[in-house]
């Protein structure tokens, strides 16, 4: 497995000059291998939605578009009974895209034996494509009085089968991701913890939507539930994102495409700034056709879709292009790399900023800097908020420079 990112926040970068300083008297800052960060971001998709836009899994379809965006993995149900499942496996393999596989349906109709058979099908047909296997999706929102016992039983079957199958020794087992906005959400975490759910996964799953707010909204509270009730496991965020259904009157609070674009990189870095979080999955990759933009569930995507069966009229939202550049800057074909620390100081006066530095084997060091305290969208009036930029000063061995930062993360080529 690749290493997990640990983002350095500005308030822990204060450094007293001393024996550990470099030759130019600047703090020494750790650099993240770009490929490590790229592999920690993925998107949700639905191979099993065979009559929707996700039916387009072959050449020229959405798996190709994800690859063109430099994406590393997608999350979707895996089922050997789906007619397009072999095509999705083949296309993912061809494009070197990985698959986070959910394997148990949310209606609790699958027996332990059926879950094990599905996992053995993965081992025989898609082990090289599979990066992780996940438990039941939002089982606490099923209106089943015995949901907790059934969830633990299914999770135990998943964990035991994956961990006892040599072909899947590289696969991470993720626990069930609970619905986090229903009234019982906290108690549901307690209930599963009391029943021992933490014994049956490598990483916990988490769904967290900010409701058109800044990405860091309530992250720490939800992570706190998992840490407290499930014994402090690593966390794989299996759903987070924004809907652009700006004409929706019910459902999740929408944000326009420009707003979700400004939050795009921050929605990755804010989660990964928390040491417990290992991965972030953007929900979701494709819109459903909805020109009126009045249906929340149809507008979470990074790709606009005009019709179901033909991709020629599909277009990319600004967030797609932003992530394509972000992930492309991070992408590296080397097997491994440990970039050396660099001399760097980043300051912004009294303003709060966070930043990371990344590097690939063939590229420069890149500084990514953002303001965690800024909000770009008014959730009451559904209007843009103009965020005034602030000057951020950075000093390297090449000199002192300045960049302006407003509501979006800013990429800076450090020149070496």
N, C-alpha and C positions, 0 to 999 in steps of 0.2 A: 504493500500500500504506500501511496505517496504521503508525504508529511502534511500536517494540517497547518494552515496559515495562523500566525499570531500577529495581529496588527498592533503597531506601536501608536498609542495615543500621545498627543503632545505633552500632556501633563506628566507622563513618566519618562520623557526624553530629557528633562533637565539634567545637566551633567556638569559636575565640578571638574575642571581641567586637572589632569594628574598623569600618572605614569601610563595610563591606558590610552592617552590621547594620540592622535595621528600627527603627522608632520606639519599640518597646517593649523593645529590647535582647535579643531572642530570636534564636536561629539561624533563618535563612531556609531553609525546607524546600520542595523541589520537590513539586508536586502532579501526579498522573497523571490524565489525562482518563479517566473511568470507562469510556467506550465502547471505548477502546483495550484496556483489560484484559478487558472482556467478550468481545471478539472473539478473544482469545487462548485461550479455553477452549472445548472441544467435547467430544462424546461419541462413542464407537464404537457402530456399529449394523451391521445386516446386511440390506440390501435383498435380497440374493441368497438369504437363507434363507427361501424362499417357502412352506415348510410349517411354519414356526415362528411364534412370536409376532410376528416382524418382517414377516409377511405383511400386517399391518394398517397400510398406508401411506396410506390414504385419510383422508377427513374423520373426525375423532374418534379417529384412530390415534396411533401413537407420534410422528410428526412434529409433530402438533398439541400433544402433551404436552411435547415438547422446546421448542416455541415458547412454551407457557404457562410453562415454567420459565425463560424469557428466554434460552434457549440460542442460540448463534450458528451453530454448524455441527455436522454429524455426519460420521463417517468410515465409508465402506463401499465395497465393490466396485461399480463401474459396469459394466454390460454391456447392450448394446443388444438382446441376445437374451432378456433377462428380461421376462416378461409384465407385471410390475408396475413396471418401470423408468419408463415414461411417467407413471404415477400418482405415483411418488415425486418425479419432476422437477416435475410440476405442483403437488403439495402443498407441496414445499419453496419453490417460487416464490411461491405464494399466501401462505405464512406467513413469507416473507422469512428463510428458514433456508438456510444455505449447505452445500455438500457437499464434503468432502475425498474425492477419488475414487481408489481403487486401481484399476488398469486391467489388470494382468497377473497371471494366476493363478500360484499357488505351485508348480504341478507342471511348469512350464517347457514346457507343450504349445503355448503361443501363439507364433507366428512374429512376426518383426519387422513384417511386413506387417499381420498381424492386430492387433497393438498400435497401429500407426499408424491403421488403419481405426477402431478404437475411439475414439481421441483425436479423429479427425475427426468422429465421431458426436457427441461431447461438444461440439465447436465449433459444430456445426450445430443442436443440440437443447438444450444445457444450459450454454452458456458463461456465462450470467448467474448460474447457480446454483453453478458450480464455483469454489471458492476455492483449491484445490490439487490436484495429481495426484501420486500416490505410487508408488514402485517396488514390487518384489515383497516380500510379507510373509514375514519369517523364512525367507529362502531357505537359510540355513545349517543348517536343521533338516529337510532333505528327503531325506537319505540318497542324494543324487546326487553322484557323485564329481566331476562337472564343474560343480557348482553355482556356483562363483565366476565362471567364464567366462560361463556362461549369464546370471547376474545382471547382469554388466556389459553384456552385449550387449542385454538387455532394457531396462536403464536408459538406455543410449545412444539406443535407439529412442524411448523416452519423452521424453527431454530434447530431442532433435533435432526431434521432431514438435511438441511444445508450443511451443518457442521459435521455430519457423518459422511458426506459425499466428497471424495477427494477431488473430483473435477471442479468443485465449487469452493475450494479452500481459500480462494482469493475474494470471495463474495462477502460483503458486509450484510448482516441481518439487521433490518431496521424494525423497530416496534410499531405498534399501531399509532397513527396520528389522530388525536381526538378532535372533535368539533370544539373550538375554543371560545365560541361566543354564546353558547346556550347557558342558561342560568346555573346548570349543574356542573359546569366545566371543571371547576376546581375540585369539587367533591369527586368527580369521575376519575381524576388523576389519583386522588387518595384511595378510592375503591380499588383501582387496578394495582396500585402499589401494595395494598394490604393483601392482595391475592397473588403477589409475587411476579407480576409482569416483567420486572427488571431482570429476572433470571433467564429470560428467553429472547434477548437481543444483544447485539453489539453496540447499537446506537439507538437512542429514542427518536421517534418521529415527532415533528411539530408542524402544525398549521398556524400561521399568524398573518392576518391581514390588518393593515393599518387604517382601512376605511378612508382612503384618500389623504390621510395625514402623512407627516414625515415618516420615513421608514423605521425609525427607532421607537415608535409608539408602542408601549406595553411589552416590548421584547423581554425586558428584564423580569417583569412579573411572570410571564408565561414560562421562561426558562427557570425561574425560581420554583415554580410548581414541580417541574420535572426533577430538578436537583433535590428538592426537599422530600418528595414522595417516592422518587424512583432511584435513590442512591447515587446521585451525581453522575449520570452517564454522559458520554458525548451525545450531541444532538444533531440530527440531519433535518434541516428545515425542508419538508417535502411539499409545502405549498406556501407561497406568498405572492402578492402582486396587486395589480390595480385594474379596475374596469373603466373603460372609456365610454360607457353608456350614459352620455351627458344628458340625455332626455328621459332617463329612467326616473320614475317617481317613487318606486319602492325598491327594496333590496339594498345592496351595498352602495355606499356613497360613491358617486363617480368622480373622475378627474379627467380633464381633457388630455389629448395625446401629448401635448407639449409639457404638461405637468408630470405625467408618468415618465416621460423621457428625462426630465431633470432629476428625477429620483432614481433612474435606472441603475447607475453604478453605485450610488449610495445604498440602494436596496440590497446590494451584495456586500459591500464593505461594512455596513452597520451591523449586519448579522455576524460576519466573520471577525469583527472586532471583539466579539464576546468569546472568550477562550473555550467555552463549552461547544460552540457551534463548528461543525466540520464542513457542512455543505449547505447550499441555498438553491432551491428549485422554484423558478418563476412559473406561476400559474397564469396563463398557459401560453402555448405557442401560437395557436390559430384562433382568430375570431370565427364565429358563424356568420353567415350572411344576415345582416340586420342594418340596412341603410338608414333606418330611422334612429338608430342608436338609442333605443328605448328598452332594451332587454339586457340586464346586467350580465347574465351568464354568457351572452353571445359576444361580449366585447372585452374580454380579458387578454386577448392575444397580442402578439407582436406583429402579426401578419393580418392584413385586411383581406377578406374573401368575399367575392361578389356572387359566385355560384358554387355549388357543392362539387360537381364532377369534373370541372376544368380549372386548372390552375393558371391559365394564361392571363386572366384578369386580376390576379391577386397582386397586392401591392404591400410594401413594407412601411410600417409606422416608423417615426423617428427613433423610437427606442430600439428597434431592430438594428438600425444603422449605428447607433451609439454602442450597442453591445457587440456588433461586428468589429468595430474598431478596438474596443476594449479587449475583447477576447483575442483578436488578431495580434495585438501588441504583446499579449501574454504567451501566445502559442509558441511551442518549441518542440522540435522533433528529436531532441537528444533523449537518451534513456534516463539520465539523471544529471543534476547540476546543483552545486552549492555556491551561489554568488558570494563574493567576499563583501564584508561590510564596507561602507564608504564614509568619508568625512562629510557631514551635512548638518546644517542648522536651519530650522524652519521656524519663523516667528510671525505673529499677527497682532502684536500689541495686546490689548485686553480681550480680543475676540477669541472664541473657542474654535480650534481647528483640529482635525484629525488627518493623518496621512500615512501612506505606505510608500515604499520604493520597491519596484520590481525590475527584474532583468532576465533576459534569455541568454543562451550561449552565443548568439550572433548579434545581439542588439545592444543599445545603450541602456543605462539606468534610467528608469522613468519614475518620476514623482507623481503620485495621485493624491490630491489634497481636496478636502471638502469641509463644509461647515455643518456639523450635526444638529445645530440648533435652529436651522432655517426651515421655513415652511413656504412652499411656492403656490399653495392652493387654499382658498377659503372654502371650508366644507359647508358653511352656512349659506353663502351667496353663490357658490359654485362659480367662482371667478378667480382669475389669476391674481397672485400677490406679487408685486414687484419687489424683488429682493435686491437692495443696494449692494454693490460689490465692495469688498474690502481688500486692501493690499496685503498680500502675503509675501514676506521676504525670505528668500532662501540663499544660503551661502554654501558653496562647494569649493573645491580646489581651483576651480576656474574663475571664481569671483563671487560677487553678490548681485543678485537679480531680484526682480519683483514680478508677481503675477496677480491678477485680480480674480477673486473668487466670489461668486454670488450663491445661487441656489443649487447649482449642479456641481458635481465633482469636476475638477480640472486636471488634465493630463499635461505634464511638463517633461520634455526631453532634456535631461541634465547634460547631454553633450559628451558623455564619456561612458 
